[in-house]
Amino acid sequence: MPGSIRRLIVIVLFDGVDLLDVTGPPEVFALARRETNDAAGYEVLLAAESTDPVTTGAGVRVLPDVTFEQAARRRIDTLVVPGAVEVDSERRVHPLVDPVVVTWVKTLAGTTDRIASVCVGAHVLAAAGLLDGKRATTHWSTAPRLAADHPAVEVDADPIFIREGNIWTGAGISACLDLSLALVAEDLGEAVALRVARQLVMYLKRPSGQSQFSVPLEQVSATRRIEDLRQYILCHIAEPLTIAAIAAHAHVSDRHLTRLFKSELGMTPYAYIESVRVEKARGELETTDATLERVAAVCGFGTTDTLVRAFRRRLDTTPTEYRRRFRTPRMG
């Protein structure tokens, strides 16, 4: 049973911050208070450099409760660090990292039991040195940038959230709800998290390893060559795709092909091929009654054993369990 402990949640604010990153987690924590009749509540404070209104990326102004300096005087249970981005003229997304905010996050981390970044907030944690030697995720669109700027961080662009000790990193936008539900489950138990999820009208707890995006809809590459290769892979996914065959299609060497994929998509060709196959298999499992043997064949895995291993590696579940959770009922 939940105890009577009140947990202090401090959410970092700064100009341009993503609005949902700020407002999503408090909704989850507020519902947890309601579902437990406040028996084990959360106290949520918004902290900024000053108590002046902060203008979010959506243009909505938010009023901080305390300054960073005031927050640093208290013992914090969970520090939530949202993110912010800017989009250039070529529609490329860049994370915004304010050095002042980085300094305060590093300071607040010293009085915090648990730290969680939301979306591109992972870039702030990385700049503060809090992710060095750790595996972390962020919004898929900025994952290559995170890996390039912070080579000491093991960046995984696929999961919706990752826990490494007392540090949690979450994927983009709506994944803040999944991350917050996981925090509630850790604090108050799965039963409370389930009740909160029902109030939110959402699936309780997508596995932390569940993919945060659909591979075919991933950000379009800056180069036509990579985009052509992505389409080639998608169209030939059921075939035995080798590095040599793909390189020959692109008229480049095997080594140069690997460099292209790492620089443009942040992963090796084999990792990308597997991610596409898993994505296609997810669709088959969600919308058809095909056997696992059939799913493995049409998605290019060859055998069910290979299919199962890929699902365990990327989604931390099995194809059978995934189908049980996410199968879409047929209409009519």
Rosetta silent file (secondary structure, phi, psi, omega in degrees, C-alpha in Angstrom):
SEQUENCE: MPGSIRRLIVIVLFDGVDLLDVTGPPEVFALARRETNDAAGYEVLLAAESTDPVTTGAGVRVLPDVTFEQAARRRIDTLVVPGAVEVDSERRVHPLVDPVVVTWVKTLAGTTDRIASVCVGAHVLAAAGLLDGKRATTHWSTAPRLAADHPAVEVDADPIFIREGNIWTGAGISACLDLSLALVAEDLGEAVALRVARQLVMYLKRPSGQSQFSVPLEQVSATRRIEDLRQYILCHIAEPLTIAAIAAHAHVSDRHLTRLFKSELGMTPYAYIESVRVEKARGELETTDATLERVAAVCGFGTTDTLVRAFRRRLDTTPTEYRRRFRTPRMG
SCORE:     score description
SCORE:     0.000 S_00000001
   1 L     0.000  142.000  177.842    0.000    0.000    0.000 S_00000001
   2 L   -61.186  144.220  179.377    1.245    3.508   -0.708 S_00000001
   3 L   -89.396 -162.231 -176.912    2.603    5.330    2.307 S_00000001
   4 L  -103.168   12.817 -178.388    2.122    8.923    3.408 S_00000001
   5 L   -70.229  134.168  172.769    5.351   10.233    1.852 S_00000001
   6 L  -101.318  124.962 -176.007    4.990   13.317   -0.306 S_00000001
   7 E   -98.842  128.516 -178.737    7.450   13.298   -3.171 S_00000001
   8 E   -87.953  118.409  176.290    8.802   16.594   -4.461 S_00000001
   9 E  -106.731  122.652  176.985    8.863   16.816   -8.260 S_00000001
  10 E  -112.777  124.685  179.466   10.731   19.794   -9.714 S_00000001
  11 E  -108.776  127.067 -176.086   10.252   20.559  -13.409 S_00000001
  12 E   -78.567  133.014  178.483   12.818   22.779  -15.102 S_00000001
  13 L  -118.658  146.504  173.805   11.493   25.770  -17.082 S_00000001
  14 L  -163.112  158.361 -177.542   13.211   28.005  -19.620 S_00000001
  15 L   -59.037  134.272  178.716   12.155   30.092  -22.609 S_00000001
  16 L    89.311   -2.925 -177.675   11.176   28.014  -25.640 S_00000001
  17 L   -60.434  146.101  178.507   10.586   24.810  -23.671 S_00000001
  18 L   -66.907  128.216 -173.173    8.142   22.329  -25.221 S_00000001
  19 H   -63.098  -46.150 -177.335    4.753   22.854  -23.590 S_00000001
  20 H   -65.854  -31.775  176.314    3.645   19.205  -23.436 S_00000001
  21 H   -60.270  -31.627 -178.407    6.971   18.224  -21.883 S_00000001
  22 H   -84.335  -42.431 -172.415    6.110   20.594  -19.038 S_00000001
  23 H   -89.838  -24.525 -178.173    2.401   19.908  -18.613 S_00000001
  24 H   -61.594  -56.175 -179.394    2.237   16.156  -19.354 S_00000001
  25 H   -56.829  -43.647  178.560    4.075   14.803  -16.278 S_00000001
  26 H   -59.764  -32.847  177.154    2.146   16.958  -13.749 S_00000001
  27 H   -61.850  -42.991  179.423   -1.138   15.595  -15.139 S_00000001
  28 H   -64.177  -46.247 -178.599    0.064   12.047  -14.444 S_00000001
  29 H   -66.583  -35.415  177.990    1.252   12.908  -10.930 S_00000001
  30 H   -65.743  -41.168  178.108   -1.986   14.790  -10.168 S_00000001
  31 H   -66.418  -33.204  176.362   -4.063   11.784  -11.218 S_00000001
  32 H   -63.854  -39.601  175.978   -1.875    9.582   -9.003 S_00000001
  33 H   -61.302  -43.820 -178.330   -2.755   11.830   -6.064 S_00000001
  34 H   -66.470  -41.635 -176.794   -6.427   11.527   -6.910 S_00000001
  35 H   -70.995  -17.466  177.556   -6.333    7.770   -7.397 S_00000001
  36 L  -109.020   12.073 -176.435   -4.714    7.287   -3.966 S_00000001
  37 L    53.916   34.841  178.228   -6.894    9.894   -2.244 S_00000001
  38 L    65.197   16.007 -179.689   -3.672   11.854   -1.717 S_00000001
  39 L   -65.703  -30.756  178.632   -2.372    9.102    0.580 S_00000001
  40 L  -138.329   71.867 -169.662    0.946    9.163   -1.232 S_00000001
  41 L   -85.515  173.229  175.566    0.923   12.426   -3.088 S_00000001
  42 E  -116.794  141.419  169.492    3.321   14.396   -5.195 S_00000001
  43 E  -106.891  118.949 -176.853    4.214   18.029   -4.786 S_00000001
  44 E  -108.129  125.703  177.270    5.049   19.490   -8.201 S_00000001
  45 E  -123.307  138.322  174.339    7.000   22.735   -8.521 S_00000001
  46 E   -97.151  124.555 -175.690    8.005   24.552  -11.699 S_00000001
  47 E  -118.573  139.813  178.369   11.473   26.081  -11.353 S_00000001
  48 E  -144.121  178.088 -178.560   13.186   28.680  -13.533 S_00000001
  49 L   -63.405  -33.921  174.619   16.010   31.185  -13.313 S_00000001
  50 L  -138.900  175.643  179.083   13.516   33.772  -12.034 S_00000001
  51 L   -92.554   12.091  174.886    9.821   33.771  -11.191 S_00000001
  52 L   -70.392  152.566  179.060    8.991   35.852  -14.261 S_00000001
  53 L   -56.185  141.720  178.472    6.624   34.167  -16.775 S_00000001
  54 E  -107.463  131.050  178.716    8.312   31.741  -19.163 S_00000001
  55 E   -93.081  119.544 -178.522    7.175   31.620  -22.783 S_00000001
  56 L   -80.002  172.560  179.131    7.030   28.052  -24.092 S_00000001
  57 L   -62.944  -22.625  178.850    7.679   26.936  -27.647 S_00000001
  58 L   -85.623   -2.000 -179.141    3.918   26.898  -28.206 S_00000001
  59 L    88.845   -6.295  178.750    3.685   30.560  -27.235 S_00000001
  60 L   -81.465  133.599  179.618    1.826   29.795  -23.994 S_00000001
  61 E   -90.529  139.576 -178.492    3.267   31.536  -20.936 S_00000001
  62 E  -124.512  138.970 -177.693    3.879   29.545  -17.767 S_00000001
  63 L   -99.209  118.186  178.234    4.488   30.978  -14.302 S_00000001
  64 L   -66.033  151.160  176.422    7.323   29.357  -12.290 S_00000001
  65 L   -86.911  -38.397 -176.784    6.690   28.477   -8.641 S_00000001
  66 E  -141.904  165.662  172.771   10.286   28.886   -7.476 S_00000001
  67 E   -86.792  164.764  175.461   13.692   29.920   -8.741 S_00000001
  68 H   -58.732  -40.037 -178.894   16.458   27.414   -9.361 S_00000001
  69 H   -62.130  -41.825  178.491   18.255   28.822   -6.345 S_00000001
  70 H   -67.572  -39.638 -179.937   15.240   28.218   -4.103 S_00000001
  71 H   -64.464  -33.612 -177.983   14.755   24.696   -5.474 S_00000001
  72 L   -67.282  -15.116  179.280   18.396   23.868   -4.747 S_00000001
  73 L   -84.065   -7.181 -176.810   17.737   24.367   -1.023 S_00000001
  74 L  -112.128  155.923  174.534   15.293   21.476   -0.918 S_00000001
  75 L   -81.211  120.034 -174.844   15.699   17.734   -1.183 S_00000001
  76 E  -101.391  132.632  176.132   14.186   16.805   -4.541 S_00000001
  77 E   -77.146  -50.752 -177.928   12.731   13.380   -5.215 S_00000001
  78 E  -136.993  126.582  174.563   12.559   13.742   -9.016 S_00000001
  79 E  -102.187  120.550 -179.227   14.020   16.407  -11.276 S_00000001
  80 E  -105.334  123.075 -177.268   12.256   16.533  -14.648 S_00000001
  81 E  -114.408  103.314  177.149   14.188   18.202  -17.462 S_00000001
  82 L   -76.181 -179.543 -179.883   12.120   19.009  -20.591 S_00000001
  83 L  -127.005  178.851  177.179   13.600   20.050  -23.906 S_00000001
  84 L  -151.705  148.595  179.987   13.324   22.674  -26.602 S_00000001
  85 E  -135.802  162.356  168.749   14.101   22.715  -30.302 S_00000001
  86 E  -131.001  150.206 -178.382   14.398   25.106  -33.187 S_00000001
  87 E  -115.267  126.565 -177.583   13.812   24.280  -36.851 S_00000001
  88 L   -83.666 -176.757 -174.896   16.036   25.816  -39.509 S_00000001
  89 L   -65.334  -18.967  178.532   15.098   26.908  -43.024 S_00000001
  90 L   -99.664   16.868  176.956   15.702   23.363  -44.337 S_00000001
  91 L    66.687   22.321  175.816   13.305   21.874  -41.768 S_00000001
  92 L   -88.646  139.824 -175.531   16.124   20.340  -39.748 S_00000001
  93 E   -95.667  132.965  179.388   15.535   20.110  -36.006 S_00000001
  94 E  -126.797  131.750  177.750   18.177   21.350  -33.570 S_00000001
  95 E   -72.239  143.458  175.347   18.051   20.974  -29.761 S_00000001
  96 L   -98.744  124.600 -178.996   18.358   24.159  -27.722 S_00000001
  97 L  -127.387  106.967 -178.215   20.769   23.888  -24.821 S_00000001
  98 L   -85.966  120.636 -179.359   21.075   26.950  -22.572 S_00000001
  99 H   -56.364  -34.934  178.705   24.397   26.952  -20.647 S_00000001
 100 H   -64.612  -43.734  178.617   22.727   28.630  -17.661 S_00000001
 101 H   -64.563  -40.666  178.731   20.103   25.874  -17.506 S_00000001
 102 H   -58.962  -44.896 -179.961   22.810   23.218  -17.856 S_00000001
 103 H   -61.172  -43.482 -179.356   24.692   24.674  -14.893 S_00000001
 104 H   -69.606  -37.567  177.660   21.575   24.717  -12.726 S_00000001
 105 H   -62.040  -41.015  177.583   20.583   21.183  -13.723 S_00000001
 106 H   -62.785  -39.009  178.546   24.037   19.994  -12.696 S_00000001
 107 H   -68.000  -47.829 -178.305   23.629   21.790   -9.358 S_00000001
 108 H   -64.711  -30.172  179.175   20.104   20.493   -8.730 S_00000001
 109 H   -59.712  -27.090  179.989   21.206   16.953   -9.579 S_00000001
 110 L   -69.524  -18.314  179.564   23.292   17.056   -6.393 S_00000001
 111 L  -117.924   24.054 -174.805   20.161   17.275   -4.248 S_00000001
 112 E  -121.011  136.696  178.216   17.997   14.958   -6.338 S_00000001
 113 E   -80.884  -32.385 -174.287   17.239   11.254   -5.858 S_00000001
 114 E  -144.762  136.012 -177.091   15.991   10.653   -9.401 S_00000001
 115 E  -122.564  134.769 -179.589   16.501   12.552  -12.659 S_00000001
 116 E  -135.831  128.288  173.623   14.328   12.258  -15.759 S_00000001
 117 E  -101.693  147.382  177.813   14.683   13.993  -19.106 S_00000001
 118 L  -115.727  127.700  177.392   11.765   14.383  -21.474 S_00000001
 119 H    56.459 -130.104 -176.106   12.319   14.401  -25.229 S_00000001
 120 H   -77.399    7.042  170.801   15.349   16.522  -26.179 S_00000001
 121 H   -59.919  -19.901  176.896   15.910   17.358  -22.512 S_00000001
 122 H   -59.376  -30.044  178.737   18.451   14.527  -22.766 S_00000001
 123 H   -65.613  -33.832  177.333   20.755   17.010  -24.501 S_00000001
 124 H   -68.979  -44.827  178.251   20.710   19.145  -21.344 S_00000001
 125 H   -61.133  -41.271 -179.879   21.536   16.139  -19.148 S_00000001
 126 H   -64.975  -41.698  179.065   24.344   15.164  -21.510 S_00000001
 127 H   -63.988  -27.794  177.963   25.763   18.699  -21.495 S_00000001
 128 L   -83.465   -1.327  179.122   25.744   18.542  -17.689 S_00000001
 129 L    79.699   11.727 -174.826   27.787   15.333  -17.827 S_00000001
 130 L   -84.205  -11.887 -178.359   25.018   13.264  -16.257 S_00000001
 131 L  -108.035    0.618 -178.913   24.766   10.747  -19.105 S_00000001
 132 L   -57.706  129.903  179.163   28.447    9.923  -19.577 S_00000001
 133 L    77.016    6.757 -177.259   28.942    6.149  -19.690 S_00000001
 134 L  -117.054  156.451  172.838   25.198    5.597  -19.739 S_00000001
 135 E   -86.954  136.370 -176.058   22.679    4.407  -22.318 S_00000001
 136 E  -149.277  158.898  175.458   20.106    7.067  -23.134 S_00000001
 137 L  -126.406  169.113  176.411   17.361    7.965  -25.575 S_00000001
 138 L  -160.062 -175.140  176.190   15.835   11.162  -26.896 S_00000001
 139 L   -59.518  137.113 -174.233   13.534   12.216  -29.715 S_00000001
 140 H   -57.543  -29.277 -175.727   14.593   10.263  -32.798 S_00000001
 141 H   -69.983  -22.132 -179.214   15.119   13.431  -34.843 S_00000001
 142 H  -113.355    4.745 -179.224   17.975   14.647  -32.612 S_00000001
 143 H   -59.768  -45.427  177.348   19.504   11.306  -31.631 S_00000001
 144 H   -58.440  -37.120  178.725   22.344   11.510  -34.205 S_00000001
 145 H   -66.411  -41.165  178.839   23.203   14.987  -32.892 S_00000001
 146 H   -61.376  -43.921  179.995   23.235   13.716  -29.302 S_00000001
 147 H   -65.437  -39.434 -178.841   25.582   10.886  -30.262 S_00000001
 148 H   -70.035  -41.194 -177.670   27.868   13.226  -32.210 S_00000001
 149 H   -75.283  -26.981 -174.473   28.036   15.908  -29.500 S_00000001
 150 L  -133.894   77.492 -176.882   28.476   13.455  -26.628 S_00000001
 151 L   -62.969  -17.457  178.443   30.459   10.361  -27.665 S_00000001
 152 L   -77.318   -7.672 -179.964   30.635    9.205  -24.022 S_00000001
 153 L   -99.707  132.600  175.863   26.862    8.607  -24.134 S_00000001
 154 E   -87.204   98.155 -174.700   25.486    5.370  -25.607 S_00000001
 155 E   -86.929  127.869  175.120   22.567    6.777  -27.611 S_00000001
 156 L  -122.173  109.560 -173.409   19.713    4.448  -28.529 S_00000001
 157 L   -79.732   -3.396 -170.698   17.173    6.238  -30.726 S_00000001
 158 L   -91.984  -48.474 -172.570   14.554    3.480  -30.623 S_00000001
 159 E   -65.561  156.760  176.703   13.068    2.994  -27.095 S_00000001
 160 L   -81.226  -24.018  167.368   10.369    5.248  -25.692 S_00000001
 161 E  -160.154  157.265 -179.311   12.287    5.478  -22.420 S_00000001
 162 E  -134.967  138.087  174.330   15.420    4.087  -20.809 S_00000001
 163 E  -112.654  128.495  174.758   16.383    3.725  -17.155 S_00000001
 164 E  -129.642   96.599 -176.308   20.026    3.720  -16.113 S_00000001
 165 L    65.729 -123.748 -179.743   20.267    3.668  -12.338 S_00000001
 166 L   -95.757   10.683 -179.640   18.584    6.800  -11.025 S_00000001
 167 E  -114.273  126.430  179.241   18.558    8.504  -14.429 S_00000001
 168 E  -115.578  139.063  173.451   15.675    8.083  -16.841 S_00000001
 169 E  -125.913  138.020 -176.440   15.578    9.440  -20.387 S_00000001
 170 E  -118.124  158.663  179.421   12.411    9.600  -22.455 S_00000001
 171 L   -81.912 -162.610 -168.844   11.607    9.874  -26.127 S_00000001
 172 L   -80.165  149.452  166.893    9.622   12.582  -27.828 S_00000001
 173 L    49.363 -107.340 -172.258    6.407   14.399  -27.024 S_00000001
 174 L   -65.064  -16.198  177.984    3.666   11.957  -25.879 S_00000001
 175 H   -64.073  -13.564  176.264    6.266    9.517  -24.511 S_00000001
 176 H   -61.753  -28.512  177.904    6.441   11.849  -21.490 S_00000001
 177 H   -72.139  -41.758  177.353    3.221   10.165  -20.343 S_00000001
 178 H   -61.338  -44.688  179.843    4.750    6.683  -20.651 S_00000001
 179 H   -63.094  -44.556 -179.468    7.804    7.818  -18.710 S_00000001
 180 H   -64.791  -38.868  176.119    5.699    9.468  -16.007 S_00000001
 181 H   -62.317  -38.356  178.246    3.540    6.350  -15.662 S_00000001
 182 H   -65.279  -37.434  177.223    6.693    4.284  -15.209 S_00000001
 183 H   -65.666  -41.936  177.313    7.816    6.635  -12.436 S_00000001
 184 H   -62.962  -41.765  179.187    4.418    6.308  -10.740 S_00000001
 185 H   -61.395  -39.277  178.410    4.607    2.527  -11.045 S_00000001
 186 H   -66.785  -38.564 -177.006    8.012    2.559   -9.363 S_00000001
 187 H   -77.687  -46.526 -167.615    6.768    4.813   -6.550 S_00000001
 188 H  -117.414   -6.125  179.258    3.262    3.544   -5.933 S_00000001
 189 L   102.598  158.429 -177.483    2.992    0.218   -7.733 S_00000001
 190 H   -63.947  -33.290 -177.383    1.567   -1.044  -11.009 S_00000001
 191 H   -62.742  -42.619  178.846   -2.030   -1.025   -9.731 S_00000001
 192 H   -67.382  -42.938  178.922   -1.988    2.742   -9.170 S_00000001
 193 H   -60.719  -36.733  178.256   -0.267    3.334  -12.504 S_00000001
 194 H   -64.134  -42.549  179.871   -2.958    1.246  -14.199 S_00000001
 195 H   -65.173  -39.180  178.068   -5.727    3.358  -12.661 S_00000001
 196 H   -64.463  -43.146  179.804   -3.960    6.534  -13.773 S_00000001
 197 H   -61.534  -38.419  178.502   -3.559    5.178  -17.302 S_00000001
 198 H   -63.437  -39.352  178.106   -7.256    4.393  -17.456 S_00000001
 199 H   -66.138  -31.349  178.263   -8.052    7.968  -16.486 S_00000001
 200 H   -81.712   -6.878 -177.439   -5.731    9.138  -19.270 S_00000001
 201 L    56.421   53.659  178.311   -7.470    6.752  -21.684 S_00000001
 202 L  -143.686  160.750  177.646   -4.201    5.223  -22.746 S_00000001
 203 L   -63.692  136.084 -171.957   -2.467    1.866  -22.712 S_00000001
 204 L   -50.884  -67.232 -167.165   -0.866    1.442  -19.290 S_00000001
 205 L  -144.988   90.809  173.641    2.749    0.846  -19.948 S_00000001
 206 L   -58.070  139.310  179.507    4.197    0.359  -23.347 S_00000001
 207 L   -52.571  139.841 -176.151    7.358   -1.699  -22.834 S_00000001
 208 L   -56.348  -28.375 -179.478   10.268    0.688  -22.276 S_00000001
 209 L   -85.819    0.466 -178.580   11.947   -0.845  -25.298 S_00000001
 210 L   -63.528  140.964 -176.477    8.997   -0.280  -27.610 S_00000001
 211 E   -63.617  138.923 -176.961    9.971    1.669  -30.681 S_00000001
 212 L   -87.520   -6.901 -178.150    9.165    5.383  -30.512 S_00000001
 213 L  -152.732  162.164  176.327    8.599    5.830  -34.226 S_00000001
 214 L   -88.168  120.920 -172.700    7.607    4.151  -37.427 S_00000001
 215 H   -55.939  -46.388 -179.484   10.741    3.538  -39.467 S_00000001
 216 H   -61.834  -20.388 -179.565    9.254    4.314  -42.922 S_00000001
 217 H   -99.546    8.642  179.987    8.083    7.686  -41.557 S_00000001
 218 L   -59.389  160.758 -178.305   11.438    8.520  -40.021 S_00000001
 219 L   -50.444  132.487  178.753   12.994   11.886  -40.777 S_00000001
 220 L   -66.091  134.252 -178.084   13.873   12.204  -44.445 S_00000001
 221 L   -65.980  154.808  179.244   17.610   12.104  -44.948 S_00000001
 222 L   -73.694  -16.016 -178.281   19.464   15.193  -46.047 S_00000001
 223 L  -115.063  141.990  179.587   20.928   13.277  -48.996 S_00000001
 224 H   -64.480  -32.620 -176.810   19.063   11.742  -51.914 S_00000001
 225 H   -62.431  -46.392  179.775   21.411    8.742  -51.875 S_00000001
 226 H   -66.949  -40.183  179.376   20.420    7.673  -48.362 S_00000001
 227 H   -62.573  -39.385  176.830   16.743    8.309  -49.064 S_00000001
 228 H   -63.894  -39.509  179.224   17.002    6.115  -52.164 S_00000001
 229 H   -67.301  -38.397  178.188   18.679    3.387  -50.107 S_00000001
 230 H   -62.273  -42.420  178.511   15.967    3.565  -47.468 S_00000001
 231 H   -68.328  -37.315  177.768   13.328    3.090  -50.130 S_00000001
 232 H   -61.904  -45.253  179.167   15.321    0.268  -51.717 S_00000001
 233 H   -62.149  -44.746 -178.584   15.525   -1.541  -48.360 S_00000001
 234 H   -62.086  -39.365 -178.210   11.816   -1.053  -47.712 S_00000001
 235 H   -76.332  -19.725 -177.285   10.881   -2.437  -51.127 S_00000001
 236 L  -118.545   25.271 -171.184   13.189   -5.457  -50.789 S_00000001
 237 L   -64.822  -27.388 -179.570   12.740   -6.139  -47.090 S_00000001
 238 L   -78.293   -9.771 -177.557   11.594   -9.756  -47.572 S_00000001
 239 L   -92.267  161.609  176.711   14.788  -10.566  -49.473 S_00000001
 240 L   -71.954   94.843 -176.945   18.195  -11.490  -48.001 S_00000001
 241 L   -84.537  120.829  177.475   19.653   -7.978  -47.887 S_00000001
 242 L  -111.800  157.964  177.463   23.440   -7.927  -47.634 S_00000001
 243 H   -59.133  -40.823 -178.444   25.791   -4.994  -47.220 S_00000001
 244 H   -62.322  -42.259 -178.902   27.410   -5.909  -50.518 S_00000001
 245 H   -66.609  -41.753 -179.571   24.097   -5.889  -52.392 S_00000001
 246 H   -68.328  -41.584  178.764   23.019   -2.551  -50.933 S_00000001
 247 H   -62.727  -39.325  178.769   26.435   -1.009  -51.586 S_00000001
 248 H   -64.210  -39.106  177.680   26.310   -2.239  -55.176 S_00000001
 249 H   -61.548  -36.679 -177.907   22.905   -0.624  -55.618 S_00000001
 250 H   -88.800   -5.902 -179.265   24.348    2.668  -54.356 S_00000001
 251 L    61.120   43.030  176.553   27.576    2.267  -56.362 S_00000001
 252 L  -133.956  169.544  177.275   29.741    2.696  -53.257 S_00000001
 253 L   -78.080  162.881  177.738   32.070    0.462  -51.258 S_00000001
 254 H   -57.835  -44.168 -177.769   30.856   -1.547  -48.246 S_00000001
 255 H   -65.048  -42.061 -179.817   32.881    0.672  -45.914 S_00000001
 256 H   -66.735  -35.260  177.383   31.556    3.898  -47.411 S_00000001
 257 H   -60.379  -44.570  179.649   27.990    2.575  -47.141 S_00000001
 258 H   -62.574  -41.753  177.994   28.462    1.987  -43.418 S_00000001
 259 H   -62.118  -40.958  179.136   29.848    5.495  -42.978 S_00000001
 260 H   -60.055  -47.215 -178.513   26.837    6.956  -44.826 S_00000001
 261 H   -64.994  -40.374 -179.189   24.338    5.177  -42.603 S_00000001
 262 H   -67.408  -39.572 -177.899   26.134    6.122  -39.410 S_00000001
 263 H   -76.029  -35.293 -175.621   26.436    9.783  -40.361 S_00000001
 264 H   -91.155  -36.280 -174.835   22.915   10.178  -41.793 S_00000001
 265 H  -118.285   -4.562  175.923   20.817    7.802  -39.679 S_00000001
 266 L    73.600   21.056  179.633   22.986    7.220  -36.626 S_00000001
 267 L  -155.974  165.870  178.575   23.154    3.437  -37.049 S_00000001
 268 L   -76.126  161.885  176.639   24.764    0.716  -39.126 S_00000001
 269 H   -57.270  -42.340 -179.407   23.060   -0.656  -42.262 S_00000001
 270 H   -63.376  -39.917  178.517   22.341   -3.956  -40.483 S_00000001
 271 H   -64.448  -39.997  179.509   20.769   -2.147  -37.520 S_00000001
 272 H   -66.371  -44.087  179.042   18.606   -0.094  -39.870 S_00000001
 273 H   -59.082  -44.144  179.592   17.502   -3.166  -41.825 S_00000001
 274 H   -63.772  -38.898  179.972   16.539   -4.925  -38.603 S_00000001
 275 H   -64.259  -38.387  177.798   14.596   -1.862  -37.418 S_00000001
 276 H   -66.682  -42.373  179.729   12.621   -1.801  -40.677 S_00000001
 277 H   -64.334  -41.195  177.389   11.906   -5.522  -40.430 S_00000001
 278 H   -63.616  -41.609  179.639   10.727   -5.196  -36.842 S_00000001
 279 H   -61.902  -42.978  178.918    8.494   -2.279  -37.826 S_00000001
 280 H   -66.142  -39.704  178.514    6.937   -4.301  -40.650 S_00000001
 281 H   -63.813  -37.431  177.070    6.503   -7.286  -38.322 S_00000001
 282 H   -58.863  -44.237  178.871    4.732   -5.057  -35.813 S_00000001
 283 H   -62.582  -41.494  177.956    2.228   -4.101  -38.484 S_00000001
 284 H   -63.242  -42.968 -178.277    1.661   -7.733  -39.432 S_00000001
 285 H   -69.684  -32.702 -178.495    1.145   -8.750  -35.800 S_00000001
 286 H   -77.172  -29.544 -169.089   -1.199   -5.831  -35.116 S_00000001
 287 H  -120.817   -5.610 -179.341   -3.424   -6.244  -38.177 S_00000001
 288 L  -131.204  167.125  174.762   -3.296   -9.875  -39.370 S_00000001
 289 L  -102.997   19.522 -178.748   -3.664  -13.408  -38.039 S_00000001
 290 L   -58.840  144.462  177.255   -0.600  -14.610  -39.951 S_00000001
 291 L   -66.520  162.126  177.992    1.481  -17.251  -38.211 S_00000001
 292 H   -62.536  -33.769  177.610    4.859  -16.290  -36.797 S_00000001
 293 H   -61.993  -42.945  179.768    6.465  -18.360  -39.553 S_00000001
 294 H   -66.932  -43.307  179.226    4.614  -16.294  -42.161 S_00000001
 295 H   -60.582  -45.268  179.857    5.468  -12.994  -40.432 S_00000001
 296 H   -60.051  -38.993 -177.557    9.138  -13.984  -40.266 S_00000001
 297 H   -69.392  -49.950 -174.845    9.135  -14.833  -43.974 S_00000001
 298 H   -71.700  -18.396 -179.254    7.420  -11.719  -45.330 S_00000001
 299 L   -98.910   -0.085  174.632    9.544   -9.453  -43.133 S_00000001
 300 L    86.803    9.958  179.393   12.837  -11.008  -44.159 S_00000001
 301 L   -77.987  -25.879  179.342   13.769  -12.653  -40.865 S_00000001
 302 L    86.243  -58.255 -178.779   13.835  -16.108  -42.389 S_00000001
 303 L  -126.156  157.458  177.759   13.132  -18.010  -39.174 S_00000001
 304 H   -66.483  -31.155  178.369   10.900  -17.436  -36.162 S_00000001
 305 H   -61.391  -42.098  178.381   13.963  -17.662  -33.909 S_00000001
 306 H   -65.978  -40.005  177.282   15.498  -14.665  -35.671 S_00000001
 307 H   -60.611  -47.301 -178.694   12.180  -12.809  -35.402 S_00000001
 308 H   -62.919  -43.917 -179.486   11.934  -13.513  -31.666 S_00000001
 309 H   -62.525  -40.039  179.282   15.526  -12.436  -31.008 S_00000001
 310 H   -64.928  -41.037  178.593   14.990   -9.157  -32.879 S_00000001
 311 H   -65.347  -41.693  178.464   11.829   -8.397  -30.886 S_00000001
 312 H   -63.665  -40.495 -177.795   13.561   -9.131  -27.592 S_00000001
 313 H   -69.312  -41.035 -172.832   16.488   -6.936  -28.562 S_00000001
 314 H   -96.472  -32.625 -175.624   14.474   -3.974  -29.839 S_00000001
 315 H  -116.813   -3.132  179.955   11.155   -4.099  -27.978 S_00000001
 316 L    56.816   38.614  177.699   12.028   -6.139  -24.885 S_00000001
 317 L  -155.501  179.666  177.030    9.112   -8.482  -25.575 S_00000001
 318 L  -107.220  160.222  177.402    8.199  -11.427  -27.816 S_00000001
 319 H   -58.393  -38.893 -179.894    6.126  -11.359  -31.023 S_00000001
 320 H   -64.357  -44.607  179.051    3.402  -13.399  -29.314 S_00000001
 321 H   -67.348  -38.940  178.274    3.212  -11.021  -26.344 S_00000001
 322 H   -60.867  -45.283  179.497    3.285   -8.008  -28.654 S_00000001
 323 H   -62.833  -40.609 -179.827    0.352   -9.374  -30.654 S_00000001
 324 H   -60.514  -37.882 -176.701   -1.600  -10.075  -27.461 S_00000001
 325 H   -80.903  -36.623 -167.269   -1.166   -6.469  -26.328 S_00000001
 326 H  -118.943    5.679  179.169   -1.554   -4.569  -29.567 S_00000001
 327 L   -59.387  127.517  177.973   -3.683   -6.696  -31.919 S_00000001
 328 L   -88.950  120.508 -179.203   -6.306   -4.476  -33.545 S_00000001
 329 L   -61.002  143.050  176.781   -9.712   -6.205  -33.618 S_00000001
 330 L   -72.583  145.113  179.204  -11.211   -6.692  -37.070 S_00000001
 331 L   -91.511  144.474  173.416  -14.264   -4.617  -37.863 S_00000001
 332 L    80.738    0.000    0.000  -17.521   -6.170  -39.076 S_00000001
